[in-house]
Amino acid sequence: MSTRASVHNHPVHPMLVVFPIGLWVFSIVCYGIFLATAVPVWRTVSLYSMGGGVVGGVLAAIPGTIDFLTLNQSRVLTIAMTHMICNTVALTIFTISLVLAVFWEGHTLVPFILSLFGLLAMGIGGWLGGSLVYEHGVGVTHTYVQEMAEQHV
């Protein structure tokens, strides 16, 4: 089933999700290094990475929501709703973690622990997103895939 949010048969949502995933994981690594070494630059890099991940998450949610609104199969819709909820929870947790890290400097461990929960929510949401694509064909134009396979035979 193809997706409305695409450019030349390429879905936009999967192109954008790599940014919050990568930036949030990197922010946790950098914040962990900051907690272990107390070198301030690691905290700064972590906060910029986390902020970039929040912006990237919002941008990825736009085509994701467009895709969600075009789904019509009940099983796929249930998985997509759970995917969206998990990723919205991750986005919310990372946003709260960023705000706490910036404005609540005395408690450096709380934003780190919150970010770990955000990572868990993001991992579950990502796994469900993979299920949507690889098990249910969301965002895949089957006729295009079949034509390409026939050309390479």
TIRORO-991358 format. One record per residue (C-alpha): x, y, z; residue number from 1. Coordinates in Angstrom, 3 decimals. Layout:
# TIRORO-991358
         px         py         pz   pos
          X          Y          Z   NUM
...
END
This chain:
# TIRORO-991358
         px         py         pz   pos
      0.000      0.000      0.000     1
      1.548      3.238     -1.118     2
      1.773      6.383      0.962     3
      0.539      9.898      0.255     4
      3.577     11.575      1.810     5
      6.111     10.529     -0.811     6
      8.434     11.982     -3.401     7
      8.762      9.980     -6.647     8
      7.427      6.803     -4.966     9
      9.786      7.220     -1.992    10
      8.001      7.652      1.368    11
      9.189     10.749      3.243    12
      8.577      9.530      6.816    13
     11.275      6.792      6.765    14
     13.740      9.301      5.313    15
     13.213     11.658      8.242    16
     13.071      9.279     11.212    17
     16.805      8.592     11.011    18
     17.524     12.084     12.340    19
     15.745     11.901     15.711    20
     16.864      8.299     16.179    21
     20.524      9.106     15.579    22
     20.505     12.398     17.432    23
     18.720     11.034     20.500    24
     21.012      8.019     20.784    25
     24.033     10.296     20.355    26
     22.662     12.701     22.983    27
     22.377      9.873     25.520    28
     25.932      8.736     24.801    29
     27.238     12.299     25.169    30
     25.260     12.882     28.366    31
     26.598      9.614     29.769    32
     30.139     10.755     28.994    33
     29.368     14.075     30.704    34
     28.100     12.269     33.811    35
     31.215     10.079     33.877    36
     33.794     12.813     33.216    37
     32.121     16.114     34.255    38
     33.578     17.740     31.115    39
     30.999     20.444     30.277    40
     31.360     20.257     26.507    41
     29.755     16.788     26.518    42
     26.661     18.209     28.197    43
     26.495     20.971     25.602    44
     26.837     18.529     22.706    45
     24.204     16.308     24.298    46
     21.724     19.154     24.649    47
     22.199     20.299     21.055    48
     21.791     16.708     19.847    49
     18.672     16.252     21.956    50
     17.209     19.520     20.654    51
     17.990     18.531     17.074    52
     16.284     15.199     17.713    53
     13.180     16.959     19.016    54
     13.028     19.150     15.894    55
     13.658     16.100     13.703    56
     10.948     14.163     15.549    57
      8.397     16.889     14.903    58
      9.386     17.050     11.231    59
      9.164     13.244     10.872    60
      5.753     13.240     12.553    61
      4.218     15.401      9.832    62
      4.478     12.891      6.942    63
      3.923     10.084      9.456    64
      0.586     11.609     10.415    65
     -0.350     12.070      6.752    66
      0.441      8.401      6.141    67
     -1.543      7.378      9.230    68
     -4.630      9.255      8.061    69
     -4.645      7.308      4.778    70
     -4.648      3.833      6.358    71
     -7.823      1.793      6.203    72
     -7.073     -1.775      7.363    73
     -8.014     -2.336     11.009    74
     -4.971     -4.462     11.975    75
     -2.560     -2.052     10.263    76
     -4.369      0.912     11.790    77
     -3.993     -0.565     15.297    78
     -0.253     -1.106     14.831    79
      0.151      2.351     13.299    80
     -1.715      3.955     16.204    81
      0.522      2.181     18.722    82
      3.592      3.205     16.663    83
      2.428      6.810     16.703    84
      1.689      6.775     20.441    85
      5.104      5.281     21.301    86
      6.922      7.841     19.192    87
      4.820     10.702     20.574    88
      5.720      9.500     24.077    89
      9.411      9.406     23.069    90
      9.189     12.918     21.616    91
      7.489     14.178     24.773    92
     10.000     12.513     27.087    93
     12.986     13.890     25.169    94
     11.406     17.365     25.145    95
     10.872     17.233     28.919    96
     14.384     15.875     29.391    97
     15.818     18.731     27.328    98
     13.885     21.366     29.279    99
     14.948     19.844     32.606   100
     18.589     19.601     31.521   101
     18.637     23.243     30.447   102
     16.697     24.786     33.339   103
     17.334     22.359     36.229   104
     21.121     22.200     36.226   105
     21.460     20.934     39.789   106
     19.932     17.542     38.970   107
     21.897     16.131     36.065   108
     20.884     12.491     36.506   109
     17.123     13.027     36.052   110
     17.329     14.117     32.355   111
     19.606     11.155     31.629   112
     17.209      8.638     33.207   113
     14.250     10.222     31.413   114
     16.149      9.972     28.137   115
     16.640      6.257     28.703   116
     12.859      5.869     28.981   117
     12.528      7.944     25.811   118
     14.954      5.587     24.107   119
     12.837      2.625     25.187   120
      9.658      4.226     23.796   121
     11.479      5.087     20.575   122
     12.758      1.512     20.252   123
      9.278      0.047     20.624   124
      7.863      2.599     18.183   125
     10.634      1.866     15.689   126
     10.062     -1.865     15.947   127
      6.365     -1.315     15.232   128
      7.271      0.942     12.295   129
      9.406     -1.858     10.886   130
      6.462     -4.215     11.310   131
      4.249     -1.837      9.350   132
      6.673     -1.780      6.438   133
      8.131     -5.291      6.356   134
      5.115     -7.331      7.482   135
      2.207     -5.241      6.218   136
      3.728     -3.372      3.257   137
      2.809      0.126      4.424   138
      4.579      2.615      2.177   139
      5.452     -0.076     -0.359   140
      4.086      0.104     -3.882   141
      3.827     -3.568     -4.779   142
      3.385     -3.057     -8.518   143
      6.569     -0.982     -8.631   144
      8.510     -3.647     -6.705   145
      7.170     -6.375     -8.973   146
      8.075     -4.413    -12.128   147
     11.617     -3.858    -10.844   148
     11.998     -7.552    -10.012   149
     10.818     -8.544    -13.486   150
     13.355     -6.177    -15.101   151
     16.248     -7.771    -13.208   152
     15.360    -11.370    -14.101   153
END
